[in-house]
């Protein structure tokens, strides 16, 4: 009976400890895998947002059509390459490829392919060939633990310019999985040692007649003590903590890169590239008001007093326009002295509030009182609701702005330039 109880207790203890360690191992692997996949997807979304903000679809299509590039191409290609280099720990590649029935053609690529090089269809891309050519859908796929994301890039006139393809590495490599195996293996050995020690204690207290069997177990105790490493769990905890620190740091760097790609460095207003990425949304608003702004006499200010004075004028214009923005409004710097304010989902009362204030402030002088050169802000606006032509709306606002510009020149006796 004693041997039967001894055997049952030993087997139950070892099986319970083994089941606990094995379950903990697979749960840890599952959690780390889920964290890895989630982080990989989050990084892929951020990289795609950056690439979409940097690459201009119309320029890319022109490059492919004419088979010639210029400074604008080199500028974009360098930004993509620098971004990939700065984040090479997880960004493997950023490409823009135009697909045809025969093959794909590289326009941009950070993986070493030159403009115009051919990308042959492999087994996977061959299965989605129709979608690649049509350029309408977005999707992602895991290929050898690398997340590949495909997003179409279309021009202003809704023509396909190609597919932006990004490849994001899995954050945790097989080496990390091996580390998990080793750590959990050590935990398993320590657990077996604990179980053996518990059994020996019970043997000594309950089964003294079985001393010969107790002596036979001392070898197992010695092996367990020699293989014990000590603070393995603490090492794992530090590794996971470092992982989350790296994740937060990488996310902050990417957020800053995306902000810089979409904002004007001087005024912090949204830039023209950002406007182009949002233009389709403005075409589909139920109601919209477009206000064009222009700084009168900026060239004279720059030529006479220097560009530092001109920069102050530009910043004051931007700060003035931003005073009118609501959460659904946008301010873009479209060029050197031109700004575009777009109000979406607005009412006549909203527009009247803004326009009345601007008209009451006119002429709004941007230069300092001590400056001998005067700079004023011209504006023109147009409003539409329901069905409308976005191009006609922009033209109307721009024509009104130029009429106001002429009026201010006469009023303030500014030169015709």
Buried (B, 14 or more C-beta within 10 A) or exposed (E): EEEEEBEEBBEEBBEEBBEEBEEBBEEBBEEBEEBBBEBBBBBBBBBBBBBBBBBBBBBBBBBBEEEEBEEEBEEBBEBBBEBBEEBEEBBBBBBBBBBEEEBBBBBBBBEEBEBEBEBEBEEEBEEBBEBBBEBEEEEBEEEEEBBBBBBBBBBEEEEBBBBBBBBBBBBBEEEBEEBBEEBBBBBBBBBBBEBBBBBBEBBEEEBEEBEEEBEEBEEBEEBBEEEEEEEBEEEBEEBEEEBEEBBEEBBEEBEEBBEEBBBBEEBBBBBBBBBBBBEEEBBEBEBBBBBBBBBBBBBBBBEEBEEEBBBBBBBBBBEBBBEBBEEEBBBBBBEEBBBBBBBBEBEEEBBEEBBEEBEEEBBBBBBEEEBEBBBBBBBBBBBBEEEBEBEEBBBBBBEBBEEBBBEBBEEBEBEEE
